[in-house]
């Protein structure tokens, strides 16, 4: 495949950002080292070294727009006031301006100047800048990130940006303030792909080609540890790995750390061309899972979706396996909308594949079996599909907002929210990698369980205070997101007698939302679902019928508050 077009700046740049980071050596005499050494200030040099260790020059494939159109779109925001986290003409910040301007043409950039600087070919000096390049600065305000400001270069030493004090304006890149804070620029579409380096024939079978996990055409979604791009690791349910390919067969290779039986194994839903092809039960260790043979030798799409939750075990994705002459092709855009669901077993899909009548006809006290957990059919994913949105599931069975199923407060959901692997302190999740437009929180069932079982009552003030603190933390991370708090629908007012736990859950959550809203946050909401009923899944959890009902209940409300259709 010829990638020479990637070096043509004037070729319009679009469609999708591909998640491969180049690795840089600071001793190779390359552009990164030259850029770092061009600064005399040791603080800047050290800041750049640290930044580049996190990756840079992520690739952007090209499509159909002109620099003139890009600049015209950016200029349409002139005069818009500054608002941290903003992405509209009511208020916008610097990375928001860069993001929404490019989003207009299908290019998806993070909502963070620090992370935006990782995309495109590095332009090390002002003299080399061209119209449409991104420009980056440091120390424009106090931040944990080294790179704190971004703009779009217009040519003739001018750039457009969202200033803290003046909103969206055009400034000189050489003025007294910005001139001394300029670091470098980037040019989207300037990075070439050596595609052949990602393919390897299997010696024992010349008809099999392995495609490594770091191929830039492979798309990942969810909380994933990408520190080793040859074997990205993950545990959360709802993580997906997908690719488009040409060929008549497809499989994938995993190193799995789950169990080996129906109760403890990891399971994946595999889709071919958007349709469920099969359910894969994983085997511990490194194995290849052959999915399809004898396909038409044309373009297809594969998605593998983790059905099971973190407690079942970790997986590492090694790569795809194609037939002879097979290859990956450029993927389609991901949906522009992003949703995150934060929850417990109800959001994981615990036991939802079973259909168990209420006693005396049935006995839902089954115990957990990973074979019966299906996050693909859980309500969060159903909602995301119907809203044409990307899906992230940050959920763990047994976890509560204030206390867990067993009544302890160790590792509650708020305490593990910043983790890639919820049972490990490190690595920490980089929240800038996924900026949700909408966040749905469904917690509280486990907080009340000790009361359901006749043990200790829930400390109402502790629950409300913790819930409030968590929502405020989420708001700090995602200033522009709409946050919807859903009281537990796993409770009811008939059991235990006279406890009215469903009413309590609603009252507590709605008090959190009201207090935060009264403090000035207008993008927080509550939504009440009807209590679940039979049939049940495992251990009295919702069956697929209830998950469908939950999705049907909330989708119209989410459309209303977001304006999504």
N, C-alpha and C positions, 0 to 999 in steps of 0.2 A: 504494500500500500504506500502511495506517495504522500508524504506529509510536508512537502516543500511549501505548500500554501500557508503553513503556520508562520512562516517568517515574513509574510507580506503584511505590513502594518495596515495598509489601505484596504486589505480584504476585510469586509465587515465582520465584527466579532460577536458571536452568540453561542449559544444554546445551553451548554451545561458545563458546570465546573466539575472537573474530574479529580477525584480525591487521591492524587499521588503527590507526595512531597519529594523533591529532589534532596539528596543528602549532600551536604557541603563539607569540605575540608578546609580549614583555615590555613593550611600550609601548602595548598596546591597552586598558589599564585593566581587564582581565578578572580572573577569579578567581585565575589563576596569579600575576599581578603583585601582586595584593592579598595573596595568601598570602606571597609572598617579602618584601614590604615590611612584613609584620606582625612580622617578626623584626628586632631591633636589632643582633644579632650579625652582623657582615659575613661571618664564616666560614660561618654557616648560610645566609645569602642567596646567597653564591657557590656553596655546595654544591647548593642547590636549583636555581639557574640551570643549572648543569651537568647536573643530573639531568633537568630538563624538556627540555633540548635533545635528549635521547635519546628523547623521546616520553612521552606519558601519556594517560590516559583511553582506553585500548584498550577496545573494546566487548565486551560480554557479552550474548548473547541469553538469553531467559528461558524457563523451563520450570516444573516442578512440584515445589516443596518449600517448606517454611515456615521462617521464621527460628527458630521454636521447635525444629524438627527439627535445624537446623544447630547450634544451641547445645547441644542434647542430645548430638549426636555429638561436639562438641568437649569437652564435660564428661566424656565417657567416657574421655578420656585423662588426667584429673586424677591426679597421682601418678606418671605415667610419667617415668622419669629422662631427663635431657638427654643426647643423643648427637649430635654434629655430623654432619650428613648422614643422620640416622636418620629413618625414616618409619613406625615401628611402635610397639607398646606395650612393646617391649623397650628402646626408646630413640628419642628424637625431638628435632629442633631446632625453632626457632620457625617458620621457613618451612615445615618439614615438617608441623607441626601444621595450619597454614593450608591447605596443599596437600591433605593426606589428608582433612581434614574436608570440603572442597568436592568432592574427587574422589568421595566417597561419593554425591554427588548429580549426578555427571556433569560438574562444572565443572573444567576442567584449568588449573591455575595453575602457574607456574614454581616450582622449588624454590630460591627466592632471595627474600628480603624486598625487596631492591633492585628486582628485576624485578616482583614482585607489586604493588608500589606503582604500577605503570603501568596497572593494570586498574581500571576502574570510574570513576564520577563522583567528582571530588575533593570531599572534605568538609573545608573549611579550618580549622575550629575545633572544639574539644572540645564547645562548647555545641550544635553542630549534629549531633553524632553520634547515631545510632540503633542499636538492637540489631541485630547481624549485620554492621555495618560492619567493615571492616578498619582497623587502626590501625598507624601506622608511626613509628619512632623512629630516632635517629642516635646514634653514638658509644657504643654499648653494648659494643663490643670493637674491637680493632684490625682494620681491614679496608680494602681498596682501594675498597670501595663506600661511598658516603655514607650510604645507608640500611642499617642493620645489624640491625634487629629488627622483628618483626611480631606482631600478635595479633588477636583477634576481640573486638569490643566487645560487652559483655553488657547494657549499660544501667546506670544509677545509678552512673556513674563507675567501673565495673569492667570489666576485660578479662581474657580467658584467654590464656595464652601459655606458651611453654616457656622457662623461665629457665635460664641457664647453671649456676647453683649449686643450684637447688631443683627443677628439672624442671618439669612442667606444673602451674601454679598459677594462682590468680586474684589479681590485684593491682588497686590503685587507680590510675587514670590520672593522678591528681594527687599521688601520693606524692612524697617528696623525691627519689627517683632517676628514676622514669619521667616525672614531671611536667615536669621541665626538659629532657627529651630528646624529648618528643612533637613531631612535625612536622605531620602531617595524617592524615586518614582517607580511605578511598574506599568508595563504595557500588556494589556490582556491580549491573548492570542499569540504571544511571542515565544512560547515554549514548545519545542519540538518533541515528538514522541518517537522513541526507538522501539516500535511495537514488537519487533522480532525477539527482543531480549526477554519477553515475558512468556515465551512458549518453549516447551521442552518435550521432545519425543521420548516415549518410554522405551528403553532399550529392548525389553523383553517382548514388546508388542509395537511394531512400527505403525500399527493402525490406531494408536492411542496417543493423543497430545495433551499434556498437562499445561494448564494456564495458571500462572502463579497468582496468589491472592493480591499482590500489589499492582496488577494490571490496571491501568487508568480507566478502563471501560467498565470495571466492576463497581457497582454502587452498593454502599452500606447505609443502613438506617438503624438508629437505636444507640444505646450506650455501649460503645465498643472500645476496647483498648487497642489503639493503633500504634503503640510504641514499637512493636515489631510488625511491620507491614507485610511480612511474609507469612504471618500466622496471627491475624487479628483475633482477639479473644473476647468472649461475652458470656453473660449468664442471664440477663433479664429476658423475660418473655417479649415477644413482638419484634425482636431483632430480625432484620431481613438482609439477605445478600442477593443481589440480582444482576443479571447481565443479558444483553442481546447477543445472539450468535448466529453464524451461518454454519450449517452442518446437518448431518442426519442422525447424530446421537449426542447425548449430553449426560454428564454425571458430575458429582462433586466429591471433594476429599475433605474430611474432617478429622481432627484429633479431639476425641470426646472424653470427658471426665465424669460422665454420669454412670449410672448403674447398668446392670445387664439383664434386668427382668422388667416385667410390666409395671411394677410399682416404682422403679427407681431410674429407668432409662430416660434419656432425652428423646424427644420426638419433634419432627419437623413436618410442616405442611409444604409440599413442593407444588408449585404452579408452573405450567407450561402455557405460554400465550394467554395468561390471565385465568386459566381454568385449572382447578385442582387436579393434579396428575396422580399423586399418591401421598400416603403418609409414611414417613421414614422413621423407623425405630433405630436409634443409634447403638453402636457397639463400642465399649470402652477402647480407647487407643486410636491409632491412625488407620482409617479405612476409606476406600472409595465406594461410593453409592451410585450405581448405575441407574439412571432415571428413565431415559427414553432411547430406543433404537429405531431404526427404519423411519425416521422423520423425513419429510420432504426436504430436499437439500436447498433450503431457502432460509430467510431470516426468521428466527424464533426468539422468544424471551423466556428466561427461567428466573424464578424467585424461590428462595428457600426461606421459610418463616419459622422461627422458633416458637413452638407451641407451649413448651414447658417453662417453669419459672426457675429462679436462681437457686433455690434449695435443691433442685434436682442435679445441677452440676453445670460446669463450664464447658464451652466448646471453643475450639480454635479452627478457623476456616483456613484450609491450605490452598484451595484453588478449585477451578473447574476442570473437567476432563472431557475432551472433545474427540470425535472421530478424526481420521486422517483428512487433512485439508480443511478441517474446521477452524474457525477463528471468531474472535469477538468483534463486534461492530459498535459504533458509537451509540450510547444509550439515549433513550428519550429523556426529556425533562422530567424531573420529579414534580409533583404538584407544588404550586407556590404556597398553598396554605399549610400550616403546621399546627398540630394539636399534641399536647402532652396529657396523658391520664395518670394521675397519682392515686394509688389505692392499695388495697389488700387483696385477699383471695378472690373477692367478687370481681375485681378488675383483672386478676390473673386468669380467671376461667377455671378455677379449682373444681374438678369433678363435673364439669358442665356437660360432658358427653353422655352421662347416664340419665335415664328417666325413671325416677323412683316415686311411686305413689306415697301419699301420706299414710302413716299408720292408721288402722291396723293392716291395710292392704300391703304396704311396703315398709321397709326399714332403712331410712337414710343414714343410719349410723354405720358407715362402711369402712372408714379409714381412707387414707389418701393413696391413689394410684396414679402415677404420672401418665399412664396410657389414656386416662380419662380427662386429662386437662387439655383444653384447646383454646389457646389465646387468640388464634385466628378467628374463632367464632364468638369470642367474648365481646361484650357490648362496646368497649372502647374502640376496637378495630372496626366493628360494624358501623359505628358513628363516623369514624374517619373515612371509611369508604364512601358513605352516603354524602359526606360533605366534600369529597374529592380533596382530601387533605393527607399530608404525611402524618404518620402515627408513631408516637413514642409512648411506651408503657413503663412507668416507674412504679412498680407494684410488687408486693411481697406478702405472701400468706401469713396470717397471724400477727401482722404488725398493726399498731394503733397510732393514733395521733399523740396521745398522752401516756397510755399504757398498752401493753400487748395482750394477746389472748390469755396468757398465763398470769396476767396481773403485774408483771414486771415492767420496768421502764427502760430496760437495756435495749439499745438498738431499735427504738421506735422509728417510724418512717422519717420523721424530720431529722433524726440523728444519722441516718444513712443516705440522706438525699443527695449528698455531694460525692457519692462514690460511684465508680465504674462497676465494681463488684461489691454488692451490698454487704457481704460478709467479710470484706477486707477494708482496712483503713485506707490503703493505697492500691492503685493510683486514684487520685481525685478526678472527678468528672470536670471537663472544661465546658462550662455552661454556654460559652460563646459558639460552640459547635452546633448547637440546635437552639434557635430562638423561636419559641412557639408564639403563635398569634392568639392561641386559646389554650387555657389550662383548666382541666376538670379535676377537682379533688373529691374523692369518694372514700372517706375514712370515718371510723367511729364504731363499726360493728364490734371490733375486738376490744375497744375501750370499755364497752358495756358488758362484755361476756361474763365477767366475774359477778356482775349483778344478775345476769340471766341465770347463772348457775347457783344463785343463792349465797354467794360469798360476799366480798366487800363491794360496797356501793362506789360508783364513780365519783371522784372529787370534781364537782361541776366547775368550780373556779379554776382548778388546775387544768382541766380539759379546755375550757374557753381561753384561758391565758396562753396555753401552748398552741392552740389552733390559731389564735390571733398572731402570735409571734411567727408561726410558720408562714402564714399568708403574707405577712409583711416581708419576710425574707424572700419569698418567691417574687413579690412585687419589686423588691430591690434588684433582683436578678433580671427581671423582665418588665421594665417600666411600661411598655406599651401593650402588654398582653391583657386580654380579658380573662378573668379568673371566675370560675363557676364552682361554688361549694355545694356539694350534694350530701344531705344527711343520709344516714344509713337506712336503706330499705330492707335490711336483713333483720330489723327489729319490728315488733308489733306491740300494740297496747293491751293485748289479752294475756300475754305471758312474759314474765311472771304476773300473777293476778295483782291488780291495783298498782303495778309499778309504772305503767304508761311510758315505757322506754322509747317507743317510737316518737311520742309527743316530746319527750325530753330531748331526744336527739335533734329533732327539728328546731326546738326552741334554742338550744345551745348554739347550733350552727348559724341560725338566723341572727342571733345576738352578735356573733362575731362579724357577720357581713354588715349588719346595721352600724356597728361601732366604727368599722373601717370606712364605710361609706360616709358616715357623718364627719370623719376626719379629713374628707376631701377626695377619697379614691372613688371615682365614678365608674370604674371598670371592674367592679366586683359584684357578683350576683349569687343568689342561692336558687336552687331548683329542687323541688321535693318530688320524689317518686313514690308511687304506691307501694306498700309493703309486698314483698314476694309471697308467692303461694305455691302450692303443689302444682305440677310434679317437681321433685327436687333432684339435684345432682348429688354427688357424694357429700356426706356429712351435713345435710340440710342446706347445701349451697344451691345457687340458682342453676336450673337446667338451661339448655339452649333456648327453650321456650321463654324463660324469664329474661335471658340476655337479649333476645329479640324484642321483648316488650320494653325493656329498659332503653334500648336504642330508639324504638319508635316514640317513646315518651319524650325524650330529651332533644331529638333532632330538630323538631319544629322550633323549640325555644332557642336553640343555638343559632339557627338560621335567623331568627328574629333579632338577636342581640348583635350578631356579626354582620348581618346584611348579605350573608352567603346564600347562594341558590344552588 
